[in-house]
Amino acid sequence: MYSVYVDESGNTGARYIDDEQPIYVLAGWVIKQPEPTRELINYLKRFQGQSERKASTLFRNYNWPKTLSETFAYLGSLRSYPTYIIVYKRYLLAAKLIETLLDPLYNKLVPNKFSFDMETKKEWAMNICELTSLSKFDNGLKNIDHTLIKESVQEIIIHLKRLGNKDFETYLKGSIESLEQNPETNGIGNHKETKRMNSLNGSIAISLFNQIEHMGRLVNEDFTIIHDENAHYEGVFNLLFDSISDGEKKDYLLSNGGIMHSGYERLKKIHFAKSEESPWLQMADLLAGAISRSIKHILSKNTNELDSNLKDLITKLFPALIDPFPHAEFIGPPKIFEKIVSTIL
């Protein structure tokens, strides 16, 4: 039996565009039971004066990369290992635009088969995820402002003309006529619970559930997720987990070669605990924060400009992305993934 202690960094709810926090991370430590909690508590006594170890507090110290690198090395010596999902938020917003406006149910120019063409959807999301026009789409969707959505679509169409992507251009033109009929662009179901279901951590939680279920099947062991308490999202997390866990037992082959599991066999439950009472949840907070902060440095600097302590931390964080054993995933443009990976090669 394994426990997975999970926390997040960079959660801005349904606000996908945030230059200060371009990355969302859901991360945790995988520990085989019985958990070596006493050893961890003894080690954490070095954090003097802190009843709870938090990434936001640690980052005030200029030497945070060295402290975290040493801490994560110690966690590795306890035979725990990291698992995480990293998401480039703008890519998710681009994917949302495609799913919303290119829905064959409401857009007459989109063929039904497009609903299942995940590779094309991914490629097109990559093509537009850096466009400033996405901000208008984001605001238009939130405020049910069809004028803003149309302006966004028209600007994206101009971009697609330059790329020569006629199919995407044609499909988007069809979306302008269908805004009145599309429930997503008219705020239908736009209540609190739906917003939470569609928020960043709700959608990415499903990816983490699937990742852990897959790990469990590979090692033939059961897993439990323990997440930091958050009254705002606990109900949604439980609803998402129950709906998939209790669903039909079926595996779906994804276009990227991965597998989406339904009807969990190895991920047994998810529950919530107070971070201040759980040193492992505190370590999950440090891990998520370290990944987010490190990527922000990687994206803003050349590799040879990175501090030596930060480079050492990076070598402990990101090999998981290219490990054949599936315990980490990056969701976003290949060029960003390649820049992250280049720092460890």
C-alpha positions, 0 to 999 in steps of 0.5 A, spaced: 500 500 500 502 506 498 500 513 500 501 519 495 501 526 499 499 532 494 499 539 494 499 545 488 502 551 486 499 556 481 492 555 482 488 561 479 482 558 479 479 559 472 483 565 470 488 561 465 492 568 463 497 570 469 504 572 467 506 572 474 504 564 475 504 561 468 505 554 470 500 550 475 503 544 478 499 539 482 505 535 486 506 530 491 510 524 494 509 517 493 511 513 500 510 506 501 507 504 508 509 504 513 510 511 512 517 513 515 514 519 518 518 519 525 524 520 521 522 526 517 519 529 523 526 529 526 530 531 520 525 537 519 527 540 526 532 543 522 527 548 520 527 552 527 521 556 529 517 553 523 511 549 526 509 548 518 514 548 512 511 552 507 514 554 500 512 561 500 516 562 507 522 558 504 522 562 498 524 569 502 531 566 503 536 567 498 538 560 499 532 556 498 534 552 492 540 549 496 535 548 502 530 544 498 535 540 494 538 537 500 531 536 503 529 532 497 535 528 497 533 526 504 526 524 502 529 520 496 533 516 502 527 515 505 525 511 499 519 516 497 519 519 490 515 525 487 509 525 482 507 531 479 503 534 473 505 541 470 501 545 466 502 551 462 496 555 463 495 558 456 495 552 453 489 550 457 485 556 455 487 555 447 484 548 448 478 550 452 477 555 446 477 549 441 473 545 445 468 550 446 467 553 439 469 547 435 463 543 438 460 539 432 453 540 436 453 547 435 458 549 429 455 546 423 462 547 419 465 542 424 464 535 422 462 530 427 469 526 427 473 532 429 470 531 436 475 525 437 481 528 433 485 529 439 492 530 435 489 535 431 486 539 437 493 539 441 496 541 435 492 547 433 492 549 441 499 549 440 498 554 434 494 559 438 496 558 445 501 564 445 496 569 442 494 575 446 487 574 443 486 569 448 485 574 453 479 577 449 476 570 449 477 568 456 474 575 458 468 574 453 467 567 456 467 569 463 462 575 462 458 572 457 460 578 452 459 575 445 462 581 442 469 580 445 469 573 443 467 575 436 473 580 436 478 574 439 476 569 433 477 574 428 484 576 430 485 568 431 483 567 424 488 573 421 493 569 425 491 562 421 491 566 414 498 567 415 499 560 418 495 557 412 491 553 416 484 553 412 481 548 416 482 551 423 480 558 420 473 555 416 471 552 423 472 558 427 468 562 422 463 557 423 463 558 431 461 566 430 454 564 427 453 559 433 455 563 439 447 564 441 446 556 440 452 554 444 451 553 452 458 554 453 458 561 451 451 563 454 453 562 461 448 556 462 450 552 468 455 557 470 454 556 477 459 555 483 459 548 482 460 548 475 466 553 475 469 549 480 469 543 476 472 547 470 477 550 474 484 548 473 485 544 479 479 540 477 481 538 470 488 536 472 486 532 478 483 527 473 490 527 470 493 525 477 488 520 479 489 517 472 497 517 473 497 514 480 492 509 477 496 507 472 502 506 477 498 502 481 497 497 476 504 497 473 507 495 480 500 491 482 499 495 489 494 499 492 494 507 492 491 512 497 491 520 495 491 525 501 490 532 499 491 538 503 484 541 506 481 546 502 473 546 503 472 550 496 474 544 492 474 538 496 467 536 494 469 537 487 475 532 488 471 527 491 465 528 486 470 527 480 474 521 483 467 517 485 464 519 478 471 515 475 472 510 480 465 508 480 464 508 472 465 502 467 471 499 467 474 501 461 481 503 458 481 508 453 487 509 448 490 516 447 493 519 441 499 520 445 500 513 446 497 513 453 491 510 457 485 513 460 483 509 465 475 508 468 473 504 473 479 504 478 482 498 481 488 501 484 487 508 486 482 506 492 480 513 495 482 520 496 481 524 503 483 530 506 488 532 512 490 539 515 497 541 512 500 543 519 499 536 522 502 532 516 509 533 515 508 529 508 503 534 506 508 540 507 513 536 503 508 536 497 507 544 498 515 544 498 515 540 492 510 544 488 512 550 489 519 548 488 517 546 481 513 552 479 519 557 482 524 553 478 520 553 471 519 560 472 527 561 472 528 556 467 523 560 462 526 567 464 533 565 463 539 562 459 541 555 462 548 558 463 545 563 467 542 559 472 545 559 479 549 552 481 544 551 487 538 552 482 541 547 477 542 542 482 535 542 485 533 542 477 537 535 476 533 532 482 526 535 480 525 534 472 528 527 471 521 524 472 519 527 466 523 523 462 523 517 466 520 511 463 516 509 469 510 514 468 510 518 474 510 525 471 507 529 466 508 536 462 502 539 459 503 544 454 507 547 448 513 542 446 518 548 446 517 549 453 518 542 455 524 541 451 527 548 455 525 544 461 528 538 459 535 541 456 537 543 463 538 536 466 541 533 459 
